[in-house]
Amino acid sequence: MANLRKTFLNGIETIFKTFEEAVHVGTFNVVTDNGFDDPSTVSDDIRCIFEKFTAKDLDLLSFASSIQPKDIKGLMPSVDLINCEMTTKGHVLFGTDKYTVEGHELDPMDVIYTLLLRKV
């Protein structure tokens, strides 16, 4: 199974390199409660390809009931998260555009996240 996962990871890297012009580079930020009055922010640089949600997504994604007309589907390699854990308490900055993560799902091979991004 580990070799199959590695093959999928290599495939994702190839896709993101091939479609480089479609890749949005940004920062995923999560504010964590450290038990003190001063919460801290943990960040990771991420890559994301934007898509529109389709009717098939409505049948397959666990967060389908939360999708609104202007929401964006983001595809993000799981390896981009080093310091953070994926959470709906996070937000993503792509340049000056800020999005909240309203939903997320990791594929069965733990290779790519499907994100429900809502512009703030």
N, C-alpha and C positions, 0 to 999 in steps of 0.2 A: 504494500500500500504506500510505503514511503517513496518508492521509485515512481509510482503513478502520480503522487502529489508533486514531486519534483518536476515531472514532465509537464503537468498543468501550470506550475509556477513559471517554467521556462516559456511556455506558450503565451501566458499573460504578458511577460516581459517583451516577447516578440510583437504582440499586438500593440502594446503601448509604444514601442519604438516605431513600428510601421505607420501607425496613425498619430504620430507625434503632434501634428498640427491640430488634432482634435482633443488633445490632452490638456486639461486645465490643471495647473500646479497651484497648490494653496497650502493652507495651514489648518489643521484640525486642532481645536482647543477644547479642553475640558477643565472646568472649574471644580476643584475637589475640596471637600470639607475636611480640613486637617484637625478638627476638634478644637481649634482656637478661633478667635474672632477674625482671623485673617485667612480667608480661603486662598488657596494657591491655584495657579493655572498650569496645566501640563499640556505641551504641544508636540505635534509631529508634522513634518512636511509630508504632504500627500499628493498623489496624482489621481485624477478623476476624468472619466469620459462621461459627458452628459448625453442623455437620451430622453425621449418622451415615453411615458408609460403607455402600454398597449392593453388591449382587451385581455390578452393572454396573462399579463401581469396581474390583472384583477382576479384571475382564477388561481394564481400560484403564490403570490406574496402574502405573508402573514399580516402585513400592515396595509393591505389593499383598501380597507374601509376608511383609512385616514387620508387617502390621496385626494387632493383638491386639484382643480383644473390648471392652475399655474405652477404646480409642483414640478420638480425636476427629478428624474431618475439618474443617479450617479453610480457609475461602476468604478470601484476602487480596489486595487490590489491589497490584500490583507497584510502583506509584508511591509507596507508603508507605515503601519502602526508599530512603533518601537516602544515609545514611552507611555502611550495612552491605550486604554481599552475602549472599544467602540461602545458608545452610549447615546441615548437620545437626549442626554443633558449637554451634548457637545454642540459646537458651532464650527463652521468652516468659513474661512476667508479665502476668496479667489480675487486677488487684487483688492479693489475697493468694495466688491460685492460680498455681503455676509449672508450666510444661510444657516438655518438651524437644521439639525438632524432630527427629523420627526419619526423616522422608522429606519430599520436596518435589518438585513438578513445576510448571513454568510452561507455560501454554497456548500454542499456536502463535502467537498475536498478541502475546505478551509482556505481557499485561494483568493476569492474575490467577494467583496461586499457589494450588495445592491442597497443603495441609500435612497431614502425619501428626503429630498432637500427642499426646504421652503425658504424663499428669499425674505430677509428681514427688512 
